[in-house]
């Protein structure tokens, strides 16, 4: 296996392939990647750089190779690490791409990954390619193009089954991690895993006496959560894929339970979503005070029309028409009419005078709204119960989209006025506060004291931690979720915050920890459908062919289960899979597995 990248995902993926799957891995990184971290959001932090140094040094060791001739390129060292300033054809050849089974290109830049993928496909048409691309639409086109190139090369090869293993998979770490981050930030949010013809919904809730065997086809307890310390320090350790006896003994304990298996058409009923368009809603054109004034004016017109109908006895439609004539001062004086009719005409004229300034105010407000449509919105007064999202990079943008799909109010905080996610926030009309979160007054501008949660997802661990600590001084019971790279650091942070704020909920997530198993599964030929975060661990959902598999073929869905490792859930594309269904040749089954459990199923 060859892994090429320039950030933490490359190191995490290489460690995943080596430690979990036992693969031989060559890691290609820039010359300074062992000691330098990519740019961080906001002010540079010496502590953050030092933290990353320790993590990278532990992951790849401290030795370097010798130059192979190109500027900034080192020979492959004993740790399987090759340093290269640019990912050229010579570097790919030195890394052994021509003999490799799979290549992962996980640079942060989409163009770099695409250029290298085209070169690698020419060097080895049978190569299994895994690309990290943020642009979804471009990823679909690139996947089709590279697969077509592999098919053409296989057709020119005389060997039997040539190119059968060649495939291209395009993944995004942002798309993989965003659902888990959004679900963690909002209590009661479902964890959704969707694939072709199948939708799985899991929720976090206390176990009851009914959560044993026989709860329904495909429904089961996916994980038991730790008792008090979600990062591993509580009285109970988290347990993934427990057996029925463990579930019975854990009554009352928090757990992640698979509650719903349905067709994708049921997505709207499974999770509250809303259609997002670039068209401004009518309510955003006018202020609430103006809307109430217009409503009151309409009520007066209706009341005058009803009174005219009762006083004169004319037809109700004619009464409404005459009232409108009076309202707009159309000359038809009621000189010889009864006194009641004359009074109503005077009142209608008065209401008509009130209508003019309201129409002018409505026109001015609408004009001002359209003028500021391209500008960032400020948090409205009185906003409460929202989520404060810190960081609008690749991860933050995907999390923002997911939160708005769930119809959750969001206020974003970003220090970079050119950040990628500002265009998305503007399109979704989400309030944004521009400023360094480490400076006083920025979080207050985001109404942090009335928020339900803070989600800190910048690329700097220390910035995220500093924002959380400051937010806790303003709101001690605030629910917080941090994006932290290092597991040991996350555990230490959690325990400290739990001691200082025992009544508040704190969670930490690592984007690379959530995304690396999906990339590793794709390199091994597994279709990883999604990942669910269980505290600092990851539960994977994958599709596996039953044909010839010794642990699956000939067993029922209920029997296809290894406690703590993997469990068969349903046939791919079938929502009503019976637990007594015997898995046979031609079946493709969806399994929930730990990282090591997925390796066992190979």
C-alpha positions as CSV (number, residue, x, y, z in Angstrom):
1,X,0.0,0.0,0.0
2,X,1.2,3.5,-0.8
3,X,-0.2,6.6,1.1
4,X,0.6,10.1,-0.1
5,X,-0.5,13.2,1.8
6,X,0.5,16.4,3.6
7,X,-1.4,16.4,6.8
8,X,-2.6,14.3,9.7
9,X,-4.9,12.1,7.7
10,X,-1.9,10.5,5.8
11,X,-0.2,9.5,9.1
12,X,-3.4,8.3,10.6
13,X,-4.3,6.2,7.5
14,X,-0.8,4.7,7.3
15,X,-1.0,3.7,11.0
16,X,-4.5,2.3,10.4
17,X,-3.2,0.1,7.5
18,X,-0.2,-1.1,9.5
19,X,-1.6,-1.5,13.0
20,X,-5.1,-2.8,12.2
21,X,-4.8,-4.5,8.9
22,X,-1.2,-5.6,9.0
23,X,-0.4,-4.1,5.6
24,X,3.0,-3.1,4.3
25,X,2.8,0.7,3.8
26,X,4.9,3.3,2.1
27,X,4.2,6.8,3.3
28,X,5.0,9.8,1.0
29,X,5.1,13.2,2.8
30,X,6.6,16.6,2.1
31,X,10.2,17.1,3.6
32,X,9.0,19.2,6.5
33,X,5.9,17.2,7.3
34,X,7.5,15.4,10.2
35,X,8.2,18.6,12.1
36,X,5.8,21.2,10.6
37,X,2.0,21.5,10.8
38,X,-0.2,23.0,8.1
39,X,-1.3,26.6,8.7
40,X,-3.7,27.0,11.6
41,X,-6.7,29.3,11.9
42,X,-6.1,32.5,13.7
43,X,-2.9,33.3,15.5
44,X,-0.1,30.7,15.4
45,X,0.4,28.7,18.6
46,X,3.8,27.3,19.7
47,X,2.0,24.8,21.8
48,X,0.0,23.5,18.9
49,X,3.1,23.0,16.8
50,X,4.8,21.2,19.6
51,X,1.9,18.9,20.1
52,X,1.8,18.0,16.4
53,X,5.6,17.4,16.5
54,X,5.1,14.7,19.2
55,X,2.3,13.1,17.3
56,X,4.1,12.9,14.0
57,X,7.4,11.8,15.6
58,X,5.6,8.9,17.3
59,X,3.9,8.0,14.1
60,X,6.8,7.9,11.6
61,X,9.9,7.8,13.8
62,X,12.9,10.2,13.6
63,X,15.1,8.9,10.8
64,X,15.3,10.3,7.3
65,X,16.6,8.8,4.1
66,X,19.1,9.9,1.6
67,X,18.5,12.0,-1.5
68,X,17.7,10.1,-4.7
69,X,18.7,13.0,-6.9
70,X,15.7,15.3,-7.1
71,X,15.6,18.5,-5.1
72,X,13.9,17.9,-1.7
73,X,13.4,14.1,-2.3
74,X,14.8,11.4,0.1
75,X,15.2,7.7,-0.3
76,X,12.7,5.4,1.3
77,X,13.9,4.8,4.8
78,X,13.5,1.9,7.2
79,X,10.2,3.3,8.5
80,X,8.7,3.1,5.1
81,X,8.6,7.0,4.8
82,X,9.6,8.8,1.6
83,X,10.0,12.6,1.7
84,X,9.3,14.5,-1.5
85,X,8.6,18.2,-2.1
86,X,6.4,17.4,-5.2
87,X,4.5,14.2,-6.1
88,X,6.1,13.6,-9.5
89,X,6.2,10.5,-11.6
90,X,9.7,9.7,-10.4
91,X,8.5,9.9,-6.7
92,X,5.6,7.6,-7.4
93,X,8.0,5.2,-9.1
94,X,10.4,5.3,-6.1
95,X,7.4,4.6,-3.8
96,X,6.7,1.5,-5.7
97,X,3.3,2.4,-7.3
98,X,4.0,0.1,-10.3
99,X,4.0,-2.9,-7.9
100,X,1.5,-1.6,-5.3
101,X,-2.0,-3.0,-4.7
102,X,-3.5,0.3,-3.7
103,X,-2.6,4.0,-3.6
104,X,-4.3,6.7,-1.4
105,X,-3.9,10.3,-2.4
106,X,-4.9,12.4,0.6
107,X,-3.3,15.8,0.0
108,X,-5.4,18.7,1.1
109,X,-5.3,20.1,-2.4
110,X,-7.7,18.5,-4.9
111,X,-5.6,19.4,-7.9
112,X,-2.6,17.7,-6.5
113,X,-4.5,14.5,-5.9
114,X,-6.1,14.5,-9.4
115,X,-2.7,15.1,-11.2
116,X,-1.1,12.3,-9.2
117,X,-4.0,9.9,-9.8
118,X,-3.7,10.4,-13.6
119,X,0.0,9.6,-13.4
120,X,-0.4,6.6,-11.2
121,X,-3.1,5.1,-13.4
122,X,-0.7,5.3,-16.3
123,X,2.1,3.6,-14.3
124,X,-0.1,0.8,-13.0
125,X,-3.5,0.3,-14.7
126,X,-4.4,-2.4,-12.2
127,X,-3.9,-0.1,-9.2
128,X,-6.7,0.5,-6.8
129,X,-7.0,4.2,-6.3
130,X,-8.5,6.1,-3.4
131,X,-8.7,9.9,-3.7
132,X,-9.5,12.6,-1.2
133,X,-11.5,15.3,-3.0
134,X,-13.6,18.0,-1.4
135,X,-15.5,18.8,-4.7
136,X,-18.2,16.2,-4.9
137,X,-19.3,16.8,-8.5
138,X,-15.7,16.8,-9.8
139,X,-15.0,13.6,-7.8
140,X,-17.8,11.8,-9.6
141,X,-16.4,12.8,-13.0
142,X,-12.8,11.9,-12.0
143,X,-13.9,8.5,-10.7
144,X,-15.7,7.6,-14.0
145,X,-12.7,8.8,-16.0
146,X,-10.1,6.8,-14.1
147,X,-12.2,3.7,-14.1
148,X,-12.7,4.0,-17.8
149,X,-8.9,4.4,-18.3
150,X,-8.4,1.2,-16.2
151,X,-11.0,-0.7,-18.2
152,X,-9.3,0.3,-21.5
153,X,-5.9,-0.7,-20.2
154,X,-7.3,-4.0,-19.0
155,X,-8.8,-4.6,-22.5
156,X,-5.3,-4.2,-24.0
157,X,-3.7,-6.6,-21.5
158,X,-3.6,-10.3,-22.6
159,X,-3.6,-11.6,-19.1
160,X,-6.8,-13.3,-17.7
161,X,-8.7,-11.0,-15.4
162,X,-6.4,-8.1,-16.1
163,X,-7.6,-5.0,-14.4
164,X,-10.3,-6.8,-12.4
165,X,-8.9,-5.3,-9.1
166,X,-8.5,-1.8,-10.5
167,X,-11.0,0.6,-9.1
168,X,-11.3,4.3,-8.2
169,X,-12.9,5.5,-5.0
170,X,-13.4,9.2,-4.3
171,X,-13.9,10.1,-0.6
172,X,-14.0,13.2,1.5
173,X,-12.9,13.4,5.1
174,X,-15.3,16.3,5.5
175,X,-18.3,14.4,4.3
176,X,-17.4,11.4,6.5
177,X,-16.9,13.4,9.7
178,X,-19.6,16.1,9.4
179,X,-22.6,13.9,10.3
180,X,-20.9,12.6,13.4
181,X,-19.8,16.1,14.5
182,X,-23.3,17.5,13.9
183,X,-25.0,14.7,15.8
184,X,-22.6,15.0,18.7
185,X,-23.3,18.8,19.0
186,X,-27.1,18.4,19.2
187,X,-28.7,16.1,21.8
188,X,-31.1,13.6,20.4
189,X,-29.9,13.9,16.8
190,X,-30.0,10.6,14.9
191,X,-26.9,9.1,13.3
192,X,-27.8,8.3,9.7
193,X,-26.0,5.9,7.4
194,X,-27.5,5.8,3.9
195,X,-26.6,3.6,0.9
196,X,-28.2,2.4,-2.3
197,X,-31.7,1.2,-1.3
198,X,-31.1,1.2,2.4
199,X,-31.2,3.7,5.3
200,X,-30.0,3.0,8.8
201,X,-30.8,5.2,11.7
202,X,-29.2,4.9,15.2
203,X,-30.0,6.9,18.3
204,X,-28.3,7.4,21.6
205,X,-30.6,6.6,24.5
206,X,-30.8,4.6,27.8
207,X,-31.4,0.9,27.4
208,X,-34.7,-0.6,28.6
209,X,-35.9,-4.1,29.3
210,X,-37.2,-4.3,25.7
211,X,-33.8,-3.9,24.1
212,X,-33.0,-7.5,23.9
213,X,-33.4,-10.2,21.3
214,X,-36.5,-9.9,19.1
215,X,-36.8,-6.2,18.9
216,X,-37.4,-6.4,15.2
217,X,-35.6,-7.4,12.0
218,X,-32.1,-6.0,11.9
219,X,-32.6,-3.9,15.0
220,X,-29.9,-4.2,17.7
221,X,-27.7,-2.5,20.2
222,X,-24.6,-1.2,18.5
223,X,-22.6,0.1,21.4
224,X,-22.7,0.5,25.2
225,X,-21.4,3.9,26.2
226,X,-19.0,4.4,29.1
227,X,-20.4,5.2,32.5
228,X,-19.6,8.9,33.0
229,X,-16.4,9.4,31.1
230,X,-16.8,9.3,27.3
231,X,-13.1,9.3,26.7
232,X,-12.3,6.1,28.6
233,X,-12.0,7.1,32.2
234,X,-15.4,6.2,33.6
235,X,-16.5,3.3,35.7
236,X,-17.5,1.4,32.5
237,X,-15.5,1.3,29.3
238,X,-17.4,1.8,26.0
239,X,-18.3,-1.6,24.4
240,X,-18.9,-1.9,20.7
241,X,-21.3,-4.5,19.4
242,X,-22.1,-6.2,22.7
243,X,-23.9,-9.6,22.8
244,X,-27.4,-10.2,24.1
245,X,-26.3,-11.1,27.6
246,X,-24.2,-7.9,27.9
247,X,-27.2,-5.8,26.7
248,X,-29.5,-7.4,29.3
249,X,-27.1,-6.7,32.1
250,X,-26.7,-3.1,31.0
251,X,-30.3,-2.0,31.5
252,X,-30.4,1.8,32.2
253,X,-27.0,2.4,30.7
254,X,-26.6,4.8,27.7
255,X,-26.3,3.0,24.4
256,X,-26.3,3.6,20.7
257,X,-29.2,1.6,19.3
258,X,-30.1,0.8,15.7
259,X,-33.8,1.7,15.6
260,X,-34.8,2.1,12.0
261,X,-34.0,0.3,8.8
262,X,-35.9,1.6,5.8
263,X,-35.7,2.7,2.2
264,X,-34.0,6.0,1.4
265,X,-37.4,7.5,0.6
266,X,-38.1,7.5,4.3
267,X,-35.3,9.9,5.0
268,X,-37.6,12.8,5.6
269,X,-39.5,11.0,8.2
270,X,-36.4,9.6,9.9
271,X,-34.7,13.0,10.4
272,X,-36.2,16.4,10.2
273,X,-34.8,18.2,7.2
274,X,-35.6,21.3,5.3
275,X,-35.1,22.2,1.7
276,X,-32.3,24.6,1.2
277,X,-32.4,27.0,-1.7
278,X,-30.8,30.3,-2.6
279,X,-34.1,32.0,-2.7
280,X,-34.8,34.3,0.3
281,X,-38.0,33.5,2.2
282,X,-40.7,36.1,2.2
283,X,-40.5,36.5,6.0
284,X,-36.8,37.7,5.6
285,X,-37.9,40.7,3.4
286,X,-39.9,42.5,6.1
287,X,-39.3,42.9,9.8
288,X,-41.7,41.3,12.3
289,X,-43.1,44.6,13.4
290,X,-44.0,45.6,9.8
291,X,-45.6,42.2,9.2
292,X,-47.8,42.6,12.3
293,X,-48.7,46.1,11.2
294,X,-49.8,44.8,7.8
295,X,-51.8,42.0,9.4
296,X,-53.6,44.5,11.6
297,X,-54.4,46.7,8.6
298,X,-55.8,43.7,6.7
299,X,-57.9,42.9,9.8
300,X,-59.3,46.5,9.8
301,X,-60.3,46.2,6.2
302,X,-62.1,43.0,6.7
303,X,-63.8,44.4,9.8
304,X,-65.0,47.5,7.9
305,X,-66.3,45.3,5.0
306,X,-68.3,43.2,7.5
307,X,-69.7,46.2,9.2
308,X,-70.8,47.7,5.8
309,X,-72.5,44.5,4.9
310,X,-74.4,44.5,8.2
311,X,-75.3,48.2,8.1
312,X,-76.5,48.4,4.4
313,X,-77.5,44.8,3.8
314,X,-75.7,44.7,0.4
315,X,-73.9,41.6,-0.9
316,X,-70.7,40.7,1.1
317,X,-68.5,40.9,-2.0
318,X,-69.9,44.3,-3.0
319,X,-69.4,45.4,0.6
320,X,-65.7,44.4,0.4
321,X,-65.4,46.2,-3.0
322,X,-67.0,49.4,-1.8
323,X,-64.7,49.3,1.3
324,X,-61.6,49.1,-1.0
325,X,-62.9,52.0,-3.1
326,X,-63.2,54.1,0.1
327,X,-59.8,52.9,1.3
328,X,-58.0,54.0,-1.9
329,X,-60.0,57.4,-1.9
330,X,-61.7,56.6,-5.2
331,X,-64.3,59.4,-5.5
332,X,-67.8,58.0,-4.6
333,X,-69.0,60.1,-1.6
334,X,-71.9,58.7,0.4
335,X,-73.8,62.1,0.5
336,X,-77.3,60.7,0.5
337,X,-76.5,57.5,2.4
338,X,-77.5,56.6,6.0
339,X,-75.3,57.9,8.8
340,X,-73.7,54.5,9.4
341,X,-72.6,54.3,5.8
342,X,-71.1,57.8,6.0
343,X,-69.2,56.9,9.2
344,X,-67.8,53.7,7.7
345,X,-66.6,55.7,4.7
346,X,-64.7,58.1,6.9
347,X,-63.1,55.2,8.8
348,X,-62.1,53.6,5.5
349,X,-60.5,56.8,4.4
350,X,-58.6,57.0,7.7
351,X,-57.3,53.4,7.3
352,X,-56.3,54.3,3.7
353,X,-54.2,57.1,5.0
354,X,-52.5,54.6,7.4
355,X,-51.8,52.3,4.5
356,X,-49.6,54.7,2.6
357,X,-46.7,54.9,5.1
358,X,-46.9,51.1,5.6
359,X,-46.5,50.5,1.9
360,X,-43.6,52.9,1.8
361,X,-41.9,51.1,4.7
362,X,-42.4,47.8,3.1
363,X,-40.8,49.0,-0.1
364,X,-37.8,50.4,1.7
365,X,-37.3,47.3,3.8
366,X,-37.5,45.0,0.8
367,X,-35.0,47.2,-1.1
368,X,-32.6,47.2,1.9
369,X,-32.9,43.4,2.2
370,X,-32.0,42.9,-1.4
371,X,-29.0,45.3,-1.1
372,X,-27.6,43.4,1.9
373,X,-28.4,39.9,0.5
374,X,-24.8,39.5,-0.6
375,X,-23.5,40.6,2.8
376,X,-23.0,38.4,5.9
377,X,-25.8,38.5,8.4
378,X,-25.3,39.5,12.0
379,X,-26.8,37.4,14.8
380,X,-30.3,38.8,15.4
381,X,-31.3,40.1,18.8
382,X,-32.9,37.7,21.1
383,X,-31.5,34.6,19.4
384,X,-31.3,31.6,21.7
385,X,-31.1,27.8,21.5
386,X,-28.7,27.9,18.6
387,X,-25.3,26.2,17.9
388,X,-22.2,28.3,17.7
389,X,-20.0,26.9,15.0
390,X,-16.3,27.9,15.2
391,X,-14.4,27.5,11.9
392,X,-15.7,27.6,8.3
393,X,-13.0,25.6,6.6
394,X,-13.7,22.3,4.8
395,X,-14.9,20.5,7.9
396,X,-16.9,23.5,9.2
397,X,-18.6,24.1,5.9
398,X,-19.9,20.5,5.7
399,X,-21.0,20.6,9.4
400,X,-22.8,23.9,8.7
401,X,-24.7,22.3,5.8
402,X,-25.6,19.3,7.9
403,X,-26.9,21.4,10.8
404,X,-29.1,23.5,8.5
405,X,-30.4,20.3,6.9
406,X,-31.6,19.4,10.4
407,X,-33.2,22.8,10.7
408,X,-31.0,23.8,13.6
409,X,-30.2,27.5,14.0
410,X,-26.5,28.3,13.7
411,X,-24.2,31.2,14.3
412,X,-20.7,30.9,12.7
413,X,-17.5,32.4,14.0
414,X,-14.6,32.7,11.5
415,X,-11.3,34.7,11.6
416,X,-10.5,34.5,7.9
417,X,-12.6,36.9,5.7
418,X,-11.7,34.7,2.7
419,X,-12.7,31.4,4.3
420,X,-14.2,28.7,2.1
421,X,-17.4,28.4,4.1
422,X,-18.4,32.1,4.0
423,X,-20.1,31.7,0.6
424,X,-22.1,28.8,2.0
425,X,-23.1,30.8,5.1
426,X,-24.2,33.7,2.9
427,X,-26.3,31.4,0.6
428,X,-28.0,29.8,3.6
429,X,-28.4,33.2,5.3
430,X,-26.6,32.0,8.4
431,X,-25.3,34.8,10.8
432,X,-21.5,35.1,10.9
433,X,-19.2,36.9,13.3
434,X,-15.9,37.7,11.8
435,X,-13.1,37.8,14.3
436,X,-10.5,35.8,16.2
437,X,-12.3,33.7,18.7
438,X,-9.4,34.1,21.2
439,X,-10.1,37.8,21.4
440,X,-12.6,39.1,24.0
441,X,-16.1,39.9,22.7
442,X,-16.2,37.6,19.7
443,X,-18.0,34.8,21.3
444,X,-20.3,37.2,23.1
445,X,-21.2,38.6,19.6
446,X,-22.3,35.1,18.7
447,X,-24.7,35.1,21.6
448,X,-22.8,32.3,23.3
449,X,-24.5,32.9,26.6
450,X,-27.9,31.9,25.0
451,X,-26.6,29.0,22.8
452,X,-27.3,25.4,23.3
453,X,-23.9,24.1,22.1
454,X,-20.5,25.2,20.9
455,X,-18.9,23.2,18.1
456,X,-15.2,24.1,17.7
457,X,-13.8,22.6,14.5
458,X,-10.8,24.7,13.5
459,X,-7.6,23.0,12.5
460,X,-5.9,24.2,15.6
461,X,-6.3,22.1,18.8
462,X,-5.3,24.9,21.1
463,X,-7.6,27.4,19.4
464,X,-10.5,25.0,19.9
465,X,-9.5,24.4,23.5
466,X,-9.1,28.1,24.3
467,X,-12.5,28.9,22.8
468,X,-14.1,26.1,24.9
469,X,-12.4,27.3,28.1
470,X,-13.5,30.9,27.5
471,X,-17.1,29.8,26.6
472,X,-17.3,27.8,29.9
473,X,-16.4,30.9,31.9
474,X,-19.4,32.7,30.2
475,X,-21.8,29.7,30.3
476,X,-20.6,26.9,32.7
477,X,-23.3,24.4,31.6
478,X,-22.7,24.8,27.9
479,X,-22.6,21.7,25.8
480,X,-19.2,21.7,23.9
481,X,-17.7,19.5,21.1
482,X,-14.0,19.9,20.3
483,X,-12.1,18.8,17.2
484,X,-8.9,17.4,18.7
485,X,-6.3,15.4,16.8
486,X,-4.4,13.5,19.5
487,X,-6.3,10.9,21.6
488,X,-4.2,11.3,24.7
489,X,-4.5,15.0,24.6
490,X,-8.3,14.7,24.1
491,X,-8.6,12.3,27.2
492,X,-6.6,14.8,29.3
493,X,-8.7,17.7,28.2
494,X,-11.9,15.8,28.9
495,X,-11.0,14.7,32.4
496,X,-9.9,18.3,33.3
497,X,-13.1,19.8,32.0
498,X,-15.2,17.2,33.6
499,X,-13.6,17.9,37.0
500,X,-14.0,21.7,36.6
501,X,-17.6,21.5,35.1
502,X,-19.2,18.3,36.3
503,X,-22.7,19.3,35.2
504,X,-21.7,20.2,31.6
505,X,-21.4,17.9,28.7
506,X,-18.0,17.7,26.9
507,X,-17.2,15.7,23.8
508,X,-14.1,15.5,21.6
509,X,-13.8,14.2,18.0
510,X,-10.9,13.7,15.6
511,X,-11.7,14.1,11.9
512,X,-8.8,11.9,10.9
513,X,-9.8,9.3,13.3
514,X,-13.3,9.2,11.9
515,X,-12.2,9.3,8.2
516,X,-9.2,7.0,8.2
517,X,-11.1,3.7,8.5
518,X,-13.2,4.6,5.5
519,X,-10.1,5.4,3.4
520,X,-8.4,2.2,4.6
521,X,-11.5,0.1,3.8
522,X,-11.6,1.5,0.3
523,X,-7.9,0.7,-0.2
524,X,-8.6,-2.9,0.8
525,X,-11.6,-3.2,-1.6
526,X,-14.3,-2.8,1.0
527,X,-17.3,-0.5,0.4
528,X,-17.4,1.5,3.7
529,X,-20.9,3.0,3.7
530,X,-20.4,5.3,6.7
531,X,-19.0,5.7,10.2
532,X,-20.6,6.5,13.6
533,X,-18.6,8.0,16.3
534,X,-18.9,6.2,19.7
535,X,-17.0,8.5,22.0
536,X,-13.4,8.4,20.8
537,X,-13.9,5.2,18.9
538,X,-15.5,4.5,15.5
539,X,-18.1,2.0,14.4
540,X,-18.0,1.3,10.6
541,X,-20.8,0.2,8.3
542,X,-19.6,-1.8,5.3
543,X,-21.1,-3.9,2.4
544,X,-19.5,-7.3,2.0
545,X,-20.1,-10.0,-0.6
546,X,-21.2,-13.3,1.0
547,X,-20.0,-15.5,-1.9
548,X,-17.4,-17.9,-0.5
549,X,-16.9,-16.0,2.8
550,X,-16.4,-18.7,5.6
551,X,-17.8,-16.5,8.3
552,X,-21.0,-15.5,6.4
553,X,-22.1,-18.0,3.8
554,X,-24.5,-20.6,5.1
555,X,-25.2,-18.7,8.3
556,X,-28.3,-16.8,9.3
557,X,-28.2,-13.0,9.8
558,X,-28.6,-13.7,13.5
559,X,-25.7,-16.1,13.6
560,X,-23.4,-13.8,11.5
561,X,-22.1,-12.0,14.6
562,X,-18.9,-11.9,16.5
563,X,-19.2,-10.0,19.8
564,X,-17.1,-6.9,20.0
565,X,-16.0,-7.2,16.3
566,X,-18.8,-7.3,13.7
567,X,-22.5,-8.0,13.2
568,X,-24.6,-8.6,10.1
569,X,-27.5,-6.1,9.9
570,X,-29.4,-6.5,6.6
571,X,-29.0,-7.4,3.0
572,X,-27.9,-4.4,0.9
573,X,-31.0,-2.9,-0.7
574,X,-33.5,-4.9,1.4
575,X,-35.3,-3.2,4.3
576,X,-37.1,-6.3,5.7
577,X,-34.3,-8.8,6.1
578,X,-35.3,-11.6,8.5
579,X,-32.9,-12.5,11.3
580,X,-33.4,-16.2,10.1
581,X,-32.5,-15.4,6.5
582,X,-29.6,-17.8,5.4
583,X,-26.9,-15.9,3.7
584,X,-26.1,-17.4,0.4
585,X,-24.0,-16.9,-2.8
586,X,-25.0,-13.7,-4.5
587,X,-26.0,-11.9,-1.3
588,X,-24.3,-8.6,-0.3
589,X,-24.7,-7.9,3.4
590,X,-24.4,-4.7,5.4
591,X,-22.3,-5.2,8.5
592,X,-21.5,-3.0,11.5
593,X,-17.8,-3.6,12.5
594,X,-15.0,-2.2,14.5
595,X,-11.8,-1.3,12.8
596,X,-10.2,-4.7,13.7
597,X,-13.5,-6.5,13.0
598,X,-13.5,-5.2,9.5
599,X,-9.9,-6.5,9.1
600,X,-11.0,-9.9,10.4
601,X,-13.7,-10.1,7.7
602,X,-11.1,-9.9,5.0
